[in-house]
Amino acid sequence: MGVFEFDKFAAGTFAVASCLADLTSKGAITIIGGGDSVAAVEKANLADKMSHISTGGGASLELLEGKELPGVNAIEERS
């Protein structure tokens, strides 16, 4: 994805976001992770077309990789 903050470079990023929104409408699960990705989807006015949005980029990737998250572990240990 590109430098969407500048209009002349945003077309590629917005095209990817639009494609993801289209896939969501066809039943695909789309997950947007990370502050910059969330900002891009919001700037494209497509945030409400995604299945899930998370500002936790690195943490989201680690969770999807099956790694342990220290904050989640601490909560589980206290339960």
Number of C-alpha atoms within 10 A of each C-alpha: 14 12 14 20 13 9 8 9 13 17 16 14 19 21 13 13 24 18 12 22 21 15 15 16 14 9 9 13 13 16 15 23 18 17 14 15 19 20 16 22 24 14 14 17 13 17 18 11 17 21 16 12 17 14 15 14 16 12 17 18 13 13 12 9 9 9 11 11 12 10 9 9 11 10 9 9 8 6 6
